Amino acid sequence: MNTSFTLDQYQELKAAIAQGALTVNYSGGGQSRSVTYRSLDEMLRLLRLMESELGIKPAGAGRTYASFTKGYGSGAPLEHEPFGGGI
């Protein structure tokens, strides 16, 4: 499928999703058209396709990893020696 999306179309679709509307009025290039989508899911899938084809990285994209430590070996100074101190 070879489609050409514009940044204006992307922004209009994104605005409609934010408003909870299923109908989007696209304008541009001297033409205007109205599209009614079947569901929010359909609109979100199209939005992701547009982001991919336009090279837009959506906000919050990427991976975030959690990191945990027990506190030992973290480089932080200890307030006291564990197990009673020195030898």
C-alpha positions as CSV (number, residue, x, y, z in Angstrom):
1,M,0.0,0.0,0.0
2,N,1.6,3.2,-1.1
3,T,-0.1,6.2,0.6
4,S,1.1,9.7,1.0
5,F,0.0,11.3,4.3
6,T,0.5,14.9,5.1
7,L,1.4,16.4,8.5
8,D,-1.9,18.3,8.3
9,Q,-3.9,15.1,8.0
10,Y,-2.0,13.6,10.9
11,Q,-2.7,16.6,13.1
12,E,-6.4,16.6,12.1
13,L,-6.8,12.9,12.9
14,K,-4.9,13.4,16.2
15,A,-7.2,16.3,17.2
16,A,-10.3,14.3,16.4
17,I,-9.1,11.4,18.6
18,A,-8.5,13.9,21.4
19,Q,-12.0,15.2,21.1
20,G,-13.5,11.7,21.0
21,A,-14.9,12.3,17.5
22,L,-15.2,9.5,14.9
23,T,-15.6,11.9,12.0
24,V,-12.5,13.8,10.7
25,N,-12.7,16.7,8.3
26,Y,-9.6,16.7,6.1
27,S,-8.6,19.7,4.1
28,G,-5.6,20.6,2.0
29,G,-4.5,20.9,-1.5
30,G,-7.6,22.8,-2.4
31,Q,-9.8,19.8,-1.5
32,S,-11.9,19.0,1.5
33,R,-13.4,15.7,2.6
34,S,-15.0,14.1,5.6
35,V,-14.2,10.6,6.8
36,T,-16.2,8.8,9.5
37,Y,-14.3,5.9,11.1
38,R,-15.9,2.8,12.6
39,S,-14.0,2.9,15.9
40,L,-11.4,4.6,17.9
41,D,-9.2,1.6,17.4
42,E,-9.3,2.1,13.6
43,M,-8.3,5.7,14.1
44,L,-5.4,4.8,16.4
45,R,-4.1,2.2,13.9
46,L,-4.2,4.8,11.2
47,L,-2.4,7.3,13.4
48,R,0.4,4.8,14.0
49,L,0.6,4.2,10.3
50,M,0.9,7.9,9.6
51,E,3.5,8.3,12.3
52,S,5.5,5.5,10.7
53,E,5.3,6.9,7.2
54,L,5.9,10.5,8.2
55,G,8.8,9.6,10.5
56,I,7.1,10.9,13.6
57,K,8.1,9.5,16.9
58,P,5.1,9.6,19.2
59,A,5.4,11.1,22.6
60,G,6.5,8.6,25.2
61,A,7.8,6.2,22.6
62,G,10.6,4.0,23.4
63,R,11.3,1.6,26.1
64,T,11.8,2.3,29.8
65,Y,13.4,-0.2,32.0
66,A,13.1,-0.4,35.8
67,S,16.3,-0.8,37.8
68,F,16.4,-2.1,41.3
69,T,19.1,-2.4,43.9
70,K,19.3,-3.7,47.5
71,G,21.6,-0.9,48.4
72,Y,24.8,-3.1,48.7
73,G,27.6,-2.2,46.5
74,S,25.9,0.9,45.3
75,G,28.9,3.1,46.1
76,A,27.0,4.9,48.8
77,P,28.8,5.2,52.1
78,L,27.4,3.0,54.9
79,E,26.4,4.7,58.2
80,H,27.8,1.8,60.1
81,E,29.6,-1.4,59.3
82,P,27.3,-4.4,58.8
83,F,27.6,-7.3,61.3
84,G,29.3,-5.3,64.1
85,G,32.2,-3.7,62.3
86,G,35.9,-4.4,61.9
87,I,38.0,-7.4,62.7
